[in-house]
């Protein structure tokens, strides 16, 4: 099937001049893309202990091999801010370690999203000792602290995660479900989003959920009508029970495009093993010791990733596509990664590389005209332009930019 990716293209006129102002005429320009505007990524939690020297030597060596394959493919990482692990002891958050790792990644042109600021699962257990009023204050304080601390390094946040189920969550007692029951979903979201906005007025603030039913649509609509500053919408698609298919995916896109907000596919899982039985309601209830990847299912996984990413990239509102686990054996011990447990690449990795770095990549040549000008066209993102041995950076962001960018070489 032919899909339209024209909305992913950019066009800009550039002009090369010498220091005395005269145009550089009739010279070749190498146009080399080095980073997509669209965000392709995965969760990348292990980078934090790696950068902070918290791994054993053999673990460091294994991670380095994995990371080389990761950075060759992706430009976006989801960082863990699960309160239970981020601040296991009240007043001692892992800000320094997480910030160090985030800085390290940012220097390699990786865009980072923090996940999540408010969630009933893996929240701080010490909240249970507090009254509801105190829990609200502590949660708001946490958002102010973390968004401020990471401003300029992490500017994309899942502010509230899985709010649809939050007030009726009954697996275990927790402080966030308590306050959501009392406040209601919309008031809770308004409180938390406003706290994040106060600390970073240019941040991209997401609501994120696995429940993609009409309940999520109704919640988003209610929040927007109440003035909750939701910038973008996160859609989880863990498909352990089988690939949803094109028809279902297009139906989801059609329903959520009504809000005219950027759509983030935040947690994609497609397995290269057997499919989880359909009678399982909560995916967390499926616990098995061994969930192997097989050659047959690896080919299936590659086909499914290819189709899903082609559909997402062809939709103008989709901003990110995040495969949740990069290596097999992550969440639920599923073979949902792009690498096997031994670090070898699966067909799905190769399929995504073919799409991201070949089909949707621009690496070409052009030349300056008699005025020293040239038109640069390609997939939107960041480029190196090389002319007369000089390298300059160009950000291609719009379908067609009217102003000419001038480079002095």
SELO-708527 format. One record per residue (C-alpha): x, y, z; residue number from 0; residue in three letters. Coordinates in Angstrom, 1 decimal, always signed. Example, Ala and Ser with C-alpha at 12.3 -4.5 7.8 and 13.67 -1.06 7.14 Angstrom:
% residues 2
ATOM     xx     yy     zz pos code
ATOM  +12.3   -4.5   +7.8   0  ala
ATOM  +13.7   -1.1   +7.1   1  ser
//
This chain:
% residues 409
ATOM     xx     yy     zz pos code
ATOM   +0.0   +0.0   +0.0   0  unk
ATOM   +1.2   +3.5   -0.9   1  unk
ATOM   +1.2   +5.9   +2.0   2  unk
ATOM   +1.6   +9.7   +2.0   3  unk
ATOM   +4.6  +11.0   +3.9   4  unk
ATOM   +4.7  +14.4   +2.3   5  unk
ATOM   +3.8  +16.2   +5.5   6  unk
ATOM   +7.1  +14.9   +7.0   7  unk
ATOM   +9.1  +16.8   +4.4   8  unk
ATOM  +10.7  +20.2   +4.7   9  unk
ATOM  +12.0  +22.8   +2.3  10  unk
ATOM  +14.3  +25.8   +2.9  11  unk
ATOM  +16.5  +28.1   +0.9  12  unk
ATOM  +20.0  +28.7   +2.1  13  unk
ATOM  +22.7  +31.0   +0.9  14  unk
ATOM  +26.5  +30.6   +1.3  15  unk
ATOM  +28.6  +33.8   +1.4  16  unk
ATOM  +32.2  +34.5   +2.1  17  unk
ATOM  +33.3  +36.7   +5.0  18  unk
ATOM  +33.5  +39.7   +2.6  19  unk
ATOM  +29.8  +39.1   +1.7  20  unk
ATOM  +30.4  +37.8   -1.8  21  unk
ATOM  +28.3  +34.7   -2.7  22  unk
ATOM  +29.8  +31.3   -3.0  23  unk
ATOM  +28.7  +30.3   -6.5  24  unk
ATOM  +28.6  +27.0   -8.3  25  unk
ATOM  +29.8  +24.9   -5.4  26  unk
ATOM  +28.6  +21.5   -4.3  27  unk
ATOM  +26.8  +21.0   -1.1  28  unk
ATOM  +26.6  +17.7   +0.7  29  unk
ATOM  +23.3  +17.4   +2.6  30  unk
ATOM  +23.6  +14.9   +5.4  31  unk
ATOM  +20.7  +14.3   +7.9  32  unk
ATOM  +21.8  +13.3  +11.4  33  unk
ATOM  +18.6  +13.4  +13.4  34  unk
ATOM  +14.8  +13.1  +12.7  35  unk
ATOM  +12.3  +15.7  +13.9  36  unk
ATOM   +9.9  +12.7  +14.5  37  unk
ATOM  +10.8  +10.9  +17.7  38  unk
ATOM  +11.6   +7.2  +17.4  39  unk
ATOM  +12.6   +5.6  +20.7  40  unk
ATOM  +12.2   +3.2  +23.6  41  unk
ATOM  +12.4   +3.1  +27.3  42  unk
ATOM  +16.1   +3.4  +28.2  43  unk
ATOM  +16.2   +2.9  +32.0  44  unk
ATOM  +19.6   +1.2  +32.3  45  unk
ATOM  +21.5   +4.2  +31.0  46  unk
ATOM  +21.2   +5.8  +34.5  47  unk
ATOM  +23.2   +3.2  +36.4  48  unk
ATOM  +25.6   +2.9  +33.5  49  unk
ATOM  +26.4   +6.7  +33.4  50  unk
ATOM  +26.6   +6.8  +37.2  51  unk
ATOM  +29.0   +3.9  +37.5  52  unk
ATOM  +26.5   +1.7  +39.4  53  unk
ATOM  +27.0   -1.3  +37.1  54  unk
ATOM  +29.4   -4.2  +37.5  55  unk
ATOM  +32.1   -4.4  +34.7  56  unk
ATOM  +30.4   -7.2  +32.9  57  unk
ATOM  +27.1   -5.3  +33.0  58  unk
ATOM  +28.8   -2.2  +31.6  59  unk
ATOM  +30.3   -4.1  +28.8  60  unk
ATOM  +26.9   -5.7  +27.9  61  unk
ATOM  +25.1   -2.3  +28.1  62  unk
ATOM  +27.7   -0.6  +25.8  63  unk
ATOM  +27.1   -3.2  +23.1  64  unk
ATOM  +23.4   -2.7  +23.4  65  unk
ATOM  +23.6   +1.1  +23.5  66  unk
ATOM  +25.7   +1.2  +20.3  67  unk
ATOM  +22.8   -0.5  +18.5  68  unk
ATOM  +20.2   +1.7  +20.2  69  unk
ATOM  +21.9   +5.0  +19.3  70  unk
ATOM  +22.3   +3.8  +15.7  71  unk
ATOM  +18.5   +3.6  +15.4  72  unk
ATOM  +16.8   +6.0  +17.8  73  unk
ATOM  +16.7   +9.6  +18.9  74  unk
ATOM  +14.2   +9.5  +21.8  75  unk
ATOM  +14.4   +7.9  +25.3  76  unk
ATOM  +11.8   +7.5  +28.0  77  unk
ATOM  +13.3   +8.0  +31.5  78  unk
ATOM  +11.9   +6.4  +34.7  79  unk
ATOM  +10.4   +8.7  +37.3  80  unk
ATOM   +8.4   +6.1  +39.2  81  unk
ATOM   +8.1   +7.7  +42.5  82  unk
ATOM   +8.6   +4.5  +44.5  83  unk
ATOM  +12.0   +4.0  +42.9  84  unk
ATOM  +12.9   +7.7  +42.3  85  unk
ATOM  +12.4   +8.7  +45.9  86  unk
ATOM  +12.2   +5.5  +48.0  87  unk
ATOM  +13.1   +7.5  +51.1  88  unk
ATOM  +11.2  +10.8  +51.5  89  unk
ATOM  +13.5  +13.8  +50.8  90  unk
ATOM  +16.1  +11.8  +49.0  91  unk
ATOM  +15.2  +11.7  +45.3  92  unk
ATOM  +17.6  +10.4  +42.6  93  unk
ATOM  +17.8  +13.8  +40.9  94  unk
ATOM  +21.6  +14.0  +40.6  95  unk
ATOM  +22.0  +10.5  +39.1  96  unk
ATOM  +19.1  +10.9  +36.6  97  unk
ATOM  +20.2  +14.4  +35.6  98  unk
ATOM  +23.7  +13.2  +34.9  99  unk
ATOM  +22.4  +10.4  +32.6 100  unk
ATOM  +20.0  +12.8  +30.9 101  unk
ATOM  +22.8  +15.3  +30.2 102  unk
ATOM  +24.9  +12.5  +28.7 103  unk
ATOM  +22.2  +11.5  +26.4 104  unk
ATOM  +21.2  +15.0  +25.4 105  unk
ATOM  +24.8  +15.6  +24.2 106  unk
ATOM  +24.2  +12.8  +21.7 107  unk
ATOM  +21.1  +14.5  +20.2 108  unk
ATOM  +18.7  +12.3  +22.2 109  unk
ATOM  +15.3  +13.9  +23.2 110  unk
ATOM  +14.2  +12.6  +26.6 111  unk
ATOM  +10.7  +12.2  +28.1 112  unk
ATOM  +10.1  +11.8  +31.8 113  unk
ATOM   +7.6   +9.2  +32.8 114  unk
ATOM   +5.5   +9.7  +34.9 115  unk
ATOM   +5.0  +12.5  +37.4 116  unk
ATOM   +1.8  +11.3  +38.9 117  unk
ATOM   +0.7   +7.6  +38.8 118  unk
ATOM   -1.0   +5.4  +41.3 119  unk
ATOM   +1.2   +2.4  +40.5 120  unk
ATOM   +4.8   +2.4  +41.8 121  unk
ATOM   +4.0   +5.6  +43.8 122  unk
ATOM   +5.8   +6.4  +47.0 123  unk
ATOM   +4.7   +4.0  +49.7 124  unk
ATOM   +5.3   +6.5  +52.4 125  unk
ATOM   +2.3   +8.6  +51.1 126  unk
ATOM   +0.1   +6.0  +52.8 127  unk
ATOM   +0.9   +7.4  +56.2 128  unk
ATOM   -0.5  +10.8  +55.3 129  unk
ATOM   -3.9  +12.4  +55.2 130  unk
ATOM   -5.3  +13.1  +51.7 131  unk
ATOM   -4.7  +16.8  +52.0 132  unk
ATOM   -1.0  +16.1  +52.8 133  unk
ATOM   -0.7  +13.7  +49.9 134  unk
ATOM   -2.0  +16.3  +47.4 135  unk
ATOM   +0.6  +18.8  +48.7 136  unk
ATOM   +3.4  +16.3  +48.5 137  unk
ATOM   +2.4  +15.3  +45.0 138  unk
ATOM   +2.3  +18.9  +43.8 139  unk
ATOM   +5.6  +19.6  +45.5 140  unk
ATOM   +7.1  +16.6  +43.8 141  unk
ATOM   +6.0  +17.9  +40.3 142  unk
ATOM   +7.4  +21.4  +41.0 143  unk
ATOM  +10.7  +20.0  +42.2 144  unk
ATOM  +11.3  +17.6  +39.4 145  unk
ATOM  +10.1  +19.7  +36.4 146  unk
ATOM  +12.2  +22.6  +37.7 147  unk
ATOM  +15.3  +20.4  +38.3 148  unk
ATOM  +15.3  +19.0  +34.8 149  unk
ATOM  +14.1  +22.1  +32.8 150  unk
ATOM  +16.1  +22.4  +29.6 151  unk
ATOM  +17.2  +18.7  +29.8 152  unk
ATOM  +13.9  +17.0  +30.0 153  unk
ATOM  +11.1  +19.1  +28.6 154  unk
ATOM   +8.6  +16.4  +27.7 155  unk
ATOM   +6.6  +14.8  +30.6 156  unk
ATOM   +3.9  +12.2  +31.1 157  unk
ATOM   +2.3  +14.3  +33.8 158  unk
ATOM   -0.6  +12.0  +34.8 159  unk
ATOM   -0.5   +8.3  +33.8 160  unk
ATOM   -3.5   +6.0  +33.5 161  unk
ATOM   -6.1   +8.4  +35.0 162  unk
ATOM   -9.0   +6.4  +33.7 163  unk
ATOM   -8.5   +3.6  +36.1 164  unk
ATOM   -6.9   +5.7  +38.8 165  unk
ATOM   -9.8   +6.3  +41.2 166  unk
ATOM  -11.1   +2.7  +40.9 167  unk
ATOM   -7.8   +0.9  +41.1 168  unk
ATOM   -8.2   -1.9  +43.6 169  unk
ATOM   -5.0   -4.0  +43.4 170  unk
ATOM   -3.6   -2.4  +46.6 171  unk
ATOM   -3.9   +0.7  +48.7 172  unk
ATOM   -2.0   +3.8  +47.5 173  unk
ATOM   -2.0   +7.5  +48.2 174  unk
ATOM   -2.7   +8.6  +44.6 175  unk
ATOM   -5.9   +6.5  +44.2 176  unk
ATOM   -7.1   +7.9  +47.5 177  unk
ATOM   -6.8  +11.5  +46.4 178  unk
ATOM   -8.2  +10.8  +43.0 179  unk
ATOM  -11.3   +9.3  +44.5 180  unk
ATOM  -11.8  +12.4  +46.6 181  unk
ATOM  -10.9  +15.1  +44.0 182  unk
ATOM  -12.2  +13.4  +40.9 183  unk
ATOM  -10.1  +12.8  +37.8 184  unk
ATOM  -10.5  +16.3  +36.2 185  unk
ATOM   -9.6  +18.3  +39.3 186  unk
ATOM   -6.6  +16.0  +40.0 187  unk
ATOM   -5.4  +16.4  +36.4 188  unk
ATOM   -5.9  +20.2  +36.5 189  unk
ATOM   -3.9  +20.5  +39.7 190  unk
ATOM   -1.0  +18.4  +38.5 191  unk
ATOM   -0.8  +19.8  +35.0 192  unk
ATOM   -0.9  +23.4  +36.3 193  unk
ATOM   +1.9  +22.6  +38.7 194  unk
ATOM   +4.1  +21.3  +35.8 195  unk
ATOM   +3.2  +24.3  +33.6 196  unk
ATOM   +4.2  +26.8  +36.4 197  unk
ATOM   +7.7  +25.4  +36.4 198  unk
ATOM   +8.2  +25.1  +32.7 199  unk
ATOM   +5.9  +27.1  +30.4 200  unk
ATOM   +7.5  +25.7  +27.3 201  unk
ATOM   +7.3  +22.0  +28.3 202  unk
ATOM   +5.3  +19.4  +26.3 203  unk
ATOM   +2.8  +18.1  +28.9 204  unk
ATOM   +1.1  +14.7  +28.2 205  unk
ATOM   -1.7  +12.7  +29.6 206  unk
ATOM   -1.0   +9.0  +29.0 207  unk
ATOM   -3.2   +5.9  +29.2 208  unk
ATOM   -3.6   +2.3  +28.1 209  unk
ATOM   -7.4   +2.6  +28.2 210  unk
ATOM   -8.1   +3.8  +24.6 211  unk
ATOM  -11.9   +3.4  +24.9 212  unk
ATOM  -14.4   +6.2  +24.9 213  unk
ATOM  -13.7   +6.7  +28.6 214  unk
ATOM  -10.4   +8.2  +27.8 215  unk
ATOM  -11.9  +10.4  +25.1 216  unk
ATOM  -14.5  +11.7  +27.6 217  unk
ATOM  -11.8  +12.3  +30.2 218  unk
ATOM   -9.7  +14.3  +27.8 219  unk
ATOM  -12.7  +16.3  +26.6 220  unk
ATOM  -13.7  +17.1  +30.1 221  unk
ATOM  -10.1  +18.2  +31.0 222  unk
ATOM   -9.8  +20.4  +28.0 223  unk
ATOM  -13.1  +22.1  +28.7 224  unk
ATOM  -12.0  +22.6  +32.3 225  unk
ATOM   -8.8  +24.4  +31.1 226  unk
ATOM   -6.3  +21.6  +31.9 227  unk
ATOM   -3.2  +22.5  +30.0 228  unk
ATOM   -2.8  +19.2  +28.2 229  unk
ATOM   -0.5  +19.7  +25.2 230  unk
ATOM   -0.3  +16.2  +23.8 231  unk
ATOM   -2.0  +12.9  +24.1 232  unk
ATOM   -0.2   +9.6  +25.0 233  unk
ATOM   -1.6   +6.3  +23.7 234  unk
ATOM   -0.3   +3.1  +25.0 235  unk
ATOM   -0.4   +0.1  +22.7 236  unk
ATOM   +0.9   -3.0  +24.5 237  unk
ATOM   -0.1   -5.8  +22.1 238  unk
ATOM   +0.9   -8.9  +24.0 239  unk
ATOM   -2.4  -10.4  +22.9 240  unk
ATOM   -1.8   -9.8  +19.2 241  unk
ATOM   -1.2   -7.0  +16.8 242  unk
ATOM   -4.3   -4.8  +16.6 243  unk
ATOM   -4.0   -4.5  +12.8 244  unk
ATOM   -4.4   -1.6  +10.4 245  unk
ATOM   -8.2   -1.2  +10.7 246  unk
ATOM   -8.1   -1.0  +14.5 247  unk
ATOM   -5.1   +1.4  +14.5 248  unk
ATOM   -6.7   +3.7  +12.0 249  unk
ATOM   -9.9   +3.7  +14.1 250  unk
ATOM   -7.9   +4.8  +17.1 251  unk
ATOM   -6.2   +7.6  +15.2 252  unk
ATOM   -9.5   +8.8  +13.8 253  unk
ATOM  -11.1   +9.0  +17.3 254  unk
ATOM   -8.2  +10.9  +18.9 255  unk
ATOM   -7.4  +13.2  +16.1 256  unk
ATOM  -10.7  +15.0  +17.1 257  unk
ATOM   -8.7  +16.9  +19.8 258  unk
ATOM   -6.2  +18.2  +17.2 259  unk
ATOM   -3.3  +17.6  +19.6 260  unk
ATOM   -0.1  +15.8  +18.8 261  unk
ATOM   -0.4  +12.1  +19.4 262  unk
ATOM   +2.4  +10.1  +21.1 263  unk
ATOM   +2.4   +6.3  +20.8 264  unk
ATOM   +4.2   +6.0  +24.1 265  unk
ATOM   +4.4   +2.3  +24.8 266  unk
ATOM   +4.3   -0.1  +21.9 267  unk
ATOM   +4.8   -3.8  +22.4 268  unk
ATOM   +4.7   -6.4  +19.6 269  unk
ATOM   +6.1   -9.8  +20.6 270  unk
ATOM   +8.2  -12.3  +18.7 271  unk
ATOM   +6.8  -15.2  +20.7 272  unk
ATOM   +3.5  -16.8  +21.4 273  unk
ATOM   +0.4  -14.5  +21.9 274  unk
ATOM   -0.9  -14.0  +25.4 275  unk
ATOM   -4.3  -15.8  +25.9 276  unk
ATOM   -7.3  -13.5  +25.1 277  unk
ATOM   -9.0  -14.3  +28.4 278  unk
ATOM   -6.3  -12.3  +30.4 279  unk
ATOM   -7.9   -9.0  +31.3 280  unk
ATOM   -5.0   -7.4  +33.2 281  unk
ATOM   -1.8   -8.1  +31.3 282  unk
ATOM   +0.1   -8.1  +34.7 283  unk
ATOM   -1.7  -11.3  +35.6 284  unk
ATOM   +0.1  -13.3  +33.0 285  unk
ATOM   +3.2  -14.6  +34.7 286  unk
ATOM   +5.2  -17.4  +33.1 287  unk
ATOM   +8.9  -18.4  +33.6 288  unk
ATOM   +9.8  -18.7  +29.9 289  unk
ATOM   +8.4  -16.8  +26.9 290  unk
ATOM  +10.8  -17.6  +24.1 291  unk
ATOM  +11.3  -15.8  +20.8 292  unk
ATOM  +11.2  -17.9  +17.7 293  unk
ATOM  +12.3  -17.4  +14.1 294  unk
ATOM   +8.7  -17.7  +12.7 295  unk
ATOM   +7.3  -15.2  +15.2 296  unk
ATOM  +10.3  -12.9  +14.7 297  unk
ATOM   +9.4  -12.5  +11.1 298  unk
ATOM   +5.8  -11.8  +12.1 299  unk
ATOM   +7.0   -9.2  +14.6 300  unk
ATOM   +9.0   -7.4  +11.9 301  unk
ATOM   +6.0   -7.3   +9.5 302  unk
ATOM   +3.8   -5.9  +12.3 303  unk
ATOM   +6.4   -3.2  +13.3 304  unk
ATOM   +6.8   -2.2   +9.7 305  unk
ATOM   +3.1   -1.8   +9.1 306  unk
ATOM   +2.4   +0.0  +12.4 307  unk
ATOM   +5.2   +2.5  +12.0 308  unk
ATOM   +4.3   +3.2   +8.4 309  unk
ATOM   +0.8   +4.0   +9.5 310  unk
ATOM   +2.0   +6.2  +12.4 311  unk
ATOM   +4.5   +8.1  +10.3 312  unk
ATOM   +1.9   +8.7   +7.6 313  unk
ATOM   -0.5  +10.4  +10.1 314  unk
ATOM   +0.2  +14.2  +10.5 315  unk
ATOM   -0.7  +14.3  +14.2 316  unk
ATOM   +1.6  +11.5  +15.3 317  unk
ATOM   +4.8  +12.9  +16.9 318  unk
ATOM   +6.4   +9.8  +18.5 319  unk
ATOM   +6.6   +6.0  +18.2 320  unk
ATOM   +8.1   +4.4  +21.2 321  unk
ATOM   +8.8   +0.6  +21.4 322  unk
ATOM   +8.6   +0.0  +25.2 323  unk
ATOM  +11.4   -2.6  +25.5 324  unk
ATOM  +14.5   -2.6  +23.4 325  unk
ATOM  +15.7   -6.0  +24.6 326  unk
ATOM  +13.6   -9.1  +25.1 327  unk
ATOM  +12.7  -10.1  +28.7 328  unk
ATOM  +11.6   -6.7  +29.9 329  unk
ATOM   +8.0   -6.1  +31.1 330  unk
ATOM   +6.2   -9.4  +31.7 331  unk
ATOM   +9.4  -11.2  +30.6 332  unk
ATOM   +7.9  -10.9  +27.0 333  unk
ATOM  +10.0  -11.2  +23.8 334  unk
ATOM   +8.9   -7.7  +22.9 335  unk
ATOM  +12.3   -6.2  +22.2 336  unk
ATOM  +14.1   -5.4  +19.0 337  unk
ATOM  +17.1   -7.3  +20.3 338  unk
ATOM  +17.2  -10.8  +21.7 339  unk
ATOM  +18.4  -11.4  +25.3 340  unk
ATOM  +21.9  -12.1  +24.1 341  unk
ATOM  +22.0   -8.6  +22.4 342  unk
ATOM  +21.7   -9.9  +18.8 343  unk
ATOM  +19.4   -8.0  +16.5 344  unk
ATOM  +16.1   -9.4  +15.4 345  unk
ATOM  +14.4   -8.8  +12.0 346  unk
ATOM  +12.2   -6.1  +13.6 347  unk
ATOM  +15.4   -4.0  +14.4 348  unk
ATOM  +16.5   -4.4  +10.8 349  unk
ATOM  +13.0   -3.5   +9.5 350  unk
ATOM  +12.9   -0.3  +11.5 351  unk
ATOM  +16.4   +0.6  +10.5 352  unk
ATOM  +15.4   +0.3   +6.9 353  unk
ATOM  +12.4   +2.6   +7.5 354  unk
ATOM  +14.0   +5.3   +9.7 355  unk
ATOM  +17.5   +5.5   +8.3 356  unk
ATOM  +16.9   +4.7   +4.6 357  unk
ATOM  +13.3   +5.1   +3.5 358  unk
ATOM  +12.6   +8.2   +5.6 359  unk
ATOM  +16.2   +9.6   +5.6 360  unk
ATOM  +17.8  +12.3   +3.4 361  unk
ATOM  +21.4  +12.1   +2.3 362  unk
ATOM  +21.9  +13.9   -0.9 363  unk
ATOM  +23.9  +16.6   -2.8 364  unk
ATOM  +23.0  +19.9   -4.4 365  unk
ATOM  +24.9  +23.0   -5.5 366  unk
ATOM  +24.8  +26.8   -5.1 367  unk
ATOM  +23.6  +28.9   -8.0 368  unk
ATOM  +24.9  +32.2   -9.3 369  unk
ATOM  +23.6  +33.9   -6.2 370  unk
ATOM  +25.2  +31.4   -3.8 371  unk
ATOM  +21.8  +30.0   -3.0 372  unk
ATOM  +20.4  +26.5   -2.9 373  unk
ATOM  +17.1  +24.8   -1.9 374  unk
ATOM  +17.4  +22.1   +0.7 375  unk
ATOM  +14.6  +19.6   +0.7 376  unk
ATOM  +14.2  +16.4   +2.8 377  unk
ATOM  +12.7  +14.8   +5.8 378  unk
ATOM  +12.3  +17.2   +8.6 379  unk
ATOM  +15.1  +17.1  +11.1 380  unk
ATOM  +18.6  +18.3  +11.7 381  unk
ATOM  +21.3  +18.4   +9.0 382  unk
ATOM  +24.9  +19.0   +8.3 383  unk
ATOM  +25.6  +20.9   +5.2 384  unk
ATOM  +29.1  +20.7   +3.8 385  unk
ATOM  +30.3  +23.3   +1.3 386  unk
ATOM  +33.9  +24.0   +0.4 387  unk
ATOM  +35.1  +21.9   +3.3 388  unk
ATOM  +33.0  +23.9   +5.8 389  unk
ATOM  +30.3  +22.2   +7.9 390  unk
ATOM  +27.2  +24.1   +9.1 391  unk
ATOM  +24.1  +23.0  +10.8 392  unk
ATOM  +20.6  +23.3   +9.4 393  unk
ATOM  +17.3  +22.6  +11.2 394  unk
ATOM  +14.6  +21.7   +8.7 395  unk
ATOM  +11.3  +22.1  +10.4 396  unk
ATOM   +8.6  +23.4   +8.1 397  unk
ATOM   +7.0  +22.3   +4.9 398  unk
ATOM   +8.4  +25.4   +3.3 399  unk
ATOM  +10.2  +28.2   +5.1 400  unk
ATOM  +10.0  +31.6   +3.4 401  unk
ATOM  +13.1  +33.2   +4.9 402  unk
ATOM  +16.5  +32.3   +3.5 403  unk
ATOM  +19.1  +31.2   +6.0 404  unk
ATOM  +22.6  +32.7   +5.3 405  unk
ATOM  +25.8  +30.9   +6.2 406  unk
ATOM  +29.2  +32.6   +6.2 407  unk
ATOM  +32.1  +30.3   +5.3 408  unk
//
